[in-house]
């Protein structure tokens, strides 16, 4: 962090410490350096580096036996008087907040194990992004009858330097890296002049030289999905009404989103408000389920050792072989429950399955593999799972057909009990685990 930012931090802490109405405070400082490359019609239009920082300040104020809090942002050109004005506004807002009292996180130690970019990659960020672009363009094609090219490709190499300081002795700093890709592949038929395109976003936290191989697969998959989109027909054209109970195969982020909804019932807030679906020791799946799931919450990387409250992070197992073994959550509700905070662990890790995808998508059974959907919907209390599908592959027992414009729904409990997970795994921004998961007997609409 540069001199001006350090000066601003010191000035802000001094002003906060001198205000007698403030019982505690915290600062979340995020300094970001982003290497960016923008391609239009597969030609480089712009490349640049942007440097930004932001400071989020949270103040805590005792309101009798309760605790109020409020937050605000400050910029680089702020002076002492302006900081004092923002603090007074925040104190006024905090006076209307009456949470049950709890202690903010106390500092334990400062760890300086920061992995720099030059130790993560053998090339510069610009060179890595250029390699990434080439993988996408190599996946595109053109022949006499059709072509698939990338109308737009935007690449970002993001280096985050995050520091957390509070009035209880927390003073931690970490550095993490992220690759973000936004791609729009476009299909064109020269015979019919038919055109279609897809939007794809990819985000990776485990940045290293080997990542380029996974990016290569993602680029190929984007092209294949765009080609499928050009061939898609309405589901009702290929399936009869009495055949609309089918196994559905989810993949990638849809699996992550489903799990996120399921375990949301086990966070400390749900437990404190007594809205959790199960208690520790309960089976989340039935005892006779053949495919017991194991779900963990994990850090992004070794360097990601604390969260926004200053809680030191360790990976935690939530579900072990179908049984709920731990709740999870932040400092406030952990304090209310008398439990140790696990902190904000962003990555869901699902234990891999024992079947390859060709065993999950069997040749003698009908199935649908979802490629693109508006978002999976899970209602824990009604036992519902479903979603609207924009693009999928339907196998009718003989051939695969691209279909779109339908939804599926089913019983969540039955889906969990019969779930089949693939051996093939994937690692994306907030999910690590099987690339494919089959949930059975879904109704198509």
ABEGO torsion letter per residue (X at the ends): XBAAAAAAAAAAAAAAAABAABABBBBBBBBBBBBBBBBBGGBBABBBBBBBBBBBBBBBBBBEABBBBBBBBBBAABBAAAAAAAAAAAAAAAAABBBBBBBBBBBABBBBBBBBAAAABABBAAAAAAAAAAAAAAABBBBAABBBBBABBBBBBBBBBBBBBBAAGBBBBBBBBBBBBBBBBBBBBAAAGBBBBBBBBBBBABBBAAAAAAAAAAAAAAAAAAAAAAABBBAAAABBAAAABBBBBBBEAAAAAAAAAAAAAABAAAAAAGABABBBGBBABBAABABBBBBBBBBABAABABBAAGBBBBBBBABBGGBBABBBEBAAAAAAAGBBBAEBBABBBBBBBABBAAAABBAABBBBBBABBAEBBBBAAAGBBEEBBABBBBBAGABBBBBBGBBBBBBAAAAAAABBBBABBBBBAABBEBABBBBBGBBBX
